[in-house]
Amino acid sequence: MNATHSILRANKWLLLRRLSQSGILALFMLGPWAGIWIVKGNLSSSLTLKTLPLTDPYVLLQSFAAGHIPYQAALIGAAIVAIFYLLAGGRVYCSWVCPVNLVTDAAAWLRRSLGLKGGHAPDANTRYWLLAGTLIAAMLTHTLVWEWVNPVSILHRSLLFGFGLGGFILLAIFLYDLLLATRGWCGHLCPVGAFYSLLGHYAIPRVSAVKRNDCDDCMDCFRVCPEPQVIRPALKEIGQTSPVINSANCTLCGRCIDVCDKEVFNITHRFNHRSES
Amino acid sequence: MNAETTGPAFKSRRRFLNSIAGAAGAGCLMALGAGLYARQASALPAQALRPPGALEETEFLSACLRCGLCVRDCPYKILKLAPVGEAVATGTPYFEARAIPCEMCDDIPCVKACPSGALDRELRDINKAKMGLAVLVDHETCLNFLGLRCDVCYRVCPATNKAITLNIVHNPRSDRHAMLLPTVHSEYCTGCGKCEKSCVLPEAAIKVYPLHLAKGKLPDHYRKGWEEKEKAGGSLIGEQITLPVRGLEGNTP
């Protein structure tokens, strides 16, 4: 009883995150799989309870770039989503919603477990160039080029509308993350994540290294963090005095909170600069 | 060598520039690759038809969000989203007439469902839809051309006796029967695909193709004499002399 309790406690944020990811997926899947239509469509654009339109602002931006002015439904849907992520933190999308996270988390876990090293991760800024590239390509070809290959929308759409060869793109990402680059896809290449990180600069909820003086340099948090570079400034007071992790690339996954024996981290809001002990 | 080109500031700047260049290169290369792939694959196969109200293909590909709301609201489950590896642009909706044709709902739910305008809400009357155009591609196997009275395409056509008519012509083979030839009129054909679906042959003799494949085009300067005559209310070149027919006297009844 106590053992299970502590296992649950030690994985609290991971479990909550899995619950959120699978819950959102389940809401979408209830329709096609069980005939209960709460949400229709997919992550690119959807309609909830026949009233609430939600549209991925990045997909809509590509459509803009390709030269199309969309209907109001898509505009309102994208505005709702954009405002939500502006407040909640853009990359919350990555760790709490995106289905590809399940694939890359599995690859990262396996890479850690097998002790695989080596490979070469591209520069973390590649994703921003790729983001710009997808928009320019849309402009030049008048089509949503990136959506031909976008693993995020392909995985989600495949689960709801049928797979085709979509599995291969995800297998490629899994193998890339497993063998070639630690957190290569989500942390270095994905333009969807890059777009949402641009939205996340002024997010309210933040992880804070409140008890950073208790840190014993075990490096556990660096090992599990999908964006390890975001921890150091807050934890080690490098270039900032506040213990709040302010980088827009923090996905707010909370895994650092889970793995830290010293309970250094917690989730708070961006204005809480207090540190304890 | 001076401090300007050897100092630590220079080295870190060079490293920074290198990483930026690498990232930019990789980013552009990937986007370019995806662009080329999309360009090559963006030709819609002839047998894939877009839902009613779909914008012209290049505009459609810039507008469609690949969300599948049209697919979900189609009451006859006709539409599907192209999976990866299909010849149709990934994630865009289409149907194949021979598999399952459009039922032409009066309220056009697929168009209403579209959040982006890839399916144009200006289309309010389904009879004005232009999903494609039926073409009698093979008159050699069409049973009506063989002198039979199949007529199935004519009978299933929702634009009854408008989009497909049966034109009566003399059957030169038997010399004493008629052939009733199915003839498509592009003005009324919506491209729903009912005719292709119900053609009784193992391979349909009548098929629905996208308009740009199915339709020819007259040069802009061509005028049809009979239309001009009607517009002008009389011949444009004045009254013509009617000459007597000579040499056929013996044959006339």
Chai-1 contact restraints between the chains, C-beta under 6 A:
chainA,res_idxA,chainB,res_idxB,connection_type,confidence,min_distance_angstrom,max_distance_angstrom,comment,restraint_id
A,K40,B,L69,contact,1.0,0.0,6.0,A-B,restraint_1
A,K40,B,R72,contact,1.0,0.0,6.0,A-B,restraint_2
A,G41,B,C67,contact,1.0,0.0,6.0,A-B,restraint_3
A,G41,B,G68,contact,1.0,0.0,6.0,A-B,restraint_4
A,G41,B,L69,contact,1.0,0.0,6.0,A-B,restraint_5
A,N42,B,C67,contact,1.0,0.0,6.0,A-B,restraint_6
A,N42,B,G68,contact,1.0,0.0,6.0,A-B,restraint_7
A,S44,B,L65,contact,1.0,0.0,6.0,A-B,restraint_8
A,S44,B,R66,contact,1.0,0.0,6.0,A-B,restraint_9
A,S44,B,C67,contact,1.0,0.0,6.0,A-B,restraint_10
A,S45,B,L65,contact,1.0,0.0,6.0,A-B,restraint_11
A,S45,B,C67,contact,1.0,0.0,6.0,A-B,restraint_12
A,S45,B,P115,contact,1.0,0.0,6.0,A-B,restraint_13
A,P53,B,P115,contact,1.0,0.0,6.0,A-B,restraint_14
A,V59,B,L65,contact,1.0,0.0,6.0,A-B,restraint_15
A,A66,B,S62,contact,1.0,0.0,6.0,A-B,restraint_16
A,G67,B,S62,contact,1.0,0.0,6.0,A-B,restraint_17
A,H68,B,S62,contact,1.0,0.0,6.0,A-B,restraint_18
A,H68,B,A63,contact,1.0,0.0,6.0,A-B,restraint_19
A,P70,B,S116,contact,1.0,0.0,6.0,A-B,restraint_20
A,P70,B,G117,contact,1.0,0.0,6.0,A-B,restraint_21
A,Y71,B,S116,contact,1.0,0.0,6.0,A-B,restraint_22
A,Y71,B,G117,contact,1.0,0.0,6.0,A-B,restraint_23
A,A73,B,P115,contact,1.0,0.0,6.0,A-B,restraint_24
A,A74,B,P115,contact,1.0,0.0,6.0,A-B,restraint_25
A,A74,B,S116,contact,1.0,0.0,6.0,A-B,restraint_26
A,P122,B,A26,contact,1.0,0.0,6.0,A-B,restraint_27
A,D123,B,S19,contact,1.0,0.0,6.0,A-B,restraint_28
A,D123,B,G22,contact,1.0,0.0,6.0,A-B,restraint_29
A,D123,B,A23,contact,1.0,0.0,6.0,A-B,restraint_30
A,N125,B,A23,contact,1.0,0.0,6.0,A-B,restraint_31
A,T126,B,A23,contact,1.0,0.0,6.0,A-B,restraint_32
A,T126,B,A26,contact,1.0,0.0,6.0,A-B,restraint_33
A,T126,B,G27,contact,1.0,0.0,6.0,A-B,restraint_34
A,W129,B,A23,contact,1.0,0.0,6.0,A-B,restraint_35
A,W129,B,A24,contact,1.0,0.0,6.0,A-B,restraint_36
A,W129,B,G27,contact,1.0,0.0,6.0,A-B,restraint_37
A,L130,B,G27,contact,1.0,0.0,6.0,A-B,restraint_38
A,L130,B,M30,contact,1.0,0.0,6.0,A-B,restraint_39
A,G133,B,G27,contact,1.0,0.0,6.0,A-B,restraint_40
A,G133,B,C28,contact,1.0,0.0,6.0,A-B,restraint_41
A,G133,B,A31,contact,1.0,0.0,6.0,A-B,restraint_42
A,T134,B,A31,contact,1.0,0.0,6.0,A-B,restraint_43
A,A137,B,A31,contact,1.0,0.0,6.0,A-B,restraint_44
A,A137,B,G35,contact,1.0,0.0,6.0,A-B,restraint_45
A,T141,B,G35,contact,1.0,0.0,6.0,A-B,restraint_46
A,T141,B,R39,contact,1.0,0.0,6.0,A-B,restraint_47
A,H142,B,T58,contact,1.0,0.0,6.0,A-B,restraint_48
A,H142,B,S62,contact,1.0,0.0,6.0,A-B,restraint_49
A,T143,B,A38,contact,1.0,0.0,6.0,A-B,restraint_50
A,T143,B,S42,contact,1.0,0.0,6.0,A-B,restraint_51
A,T143,B,L61,contact,1.0,0.0,6.0,A-B,restraint_52
A,T143,B,S62,contact,1.0,0.0,6.0,A-B,restraint_53
A,V145,B,A34,contact,1.0,0.0,6.0,A-B,restraint_54
A,V145,B,G35,contact,1.0,0.0,6.0,A-B,restraint_55
A,V145,B,A38,contact,1.0,0.0,6.0,A-B,restraint_56
A,E147,B,R66,contact,1.0,0.0,6.0,A-B,restraint_57
A,E147,B,G91,contact,1.0,0.0,6.0,A-B,restraint_58
A,W148,B,A38,contact,1.0,0.0,6.0,A-B,restraint_59
A,W148,B,T90,contact,1.0,0.0,6.0,A-B,restraint_60
A,V149,B,A34,contact,1.0,0.0,6.0,A-B,restraint_61
A,I154,B,V84,contact,1.0,0.0,6.0,A-B,restraint_62
A,R157,B,G91,contact,1.0,0.0,6.0,A-B,restraint_63
A,F161,B,G68,contact,1.0,0.0,6.0,A-B,restraint_64
A,F161,B,L81,contact,1.0,0.0,6.0,A-B,restraint_65
A,G162,B,P83,contact,1.0,0.0,6.0,A-B,restraint_66
A,G164,B,P83,contact,1.0,0.0,6.0,A-B,restraint_67
A,G164,B,V84,contact,1.0,0.0,6.0,A-B,restraint_68
A,G164,B,G85,contact,1.0,0.0,6.0,A-B,restraint_69
A,L165,B,V84,contact,1.0,0.0,6.0,A-B,restraint_70
A,L165,B,G85,contact,1.0,0.0,6.0,A-B,restraint_71
A,G166,B,V84,contact,1.0,0.0,6.0,A-B,restraint_72
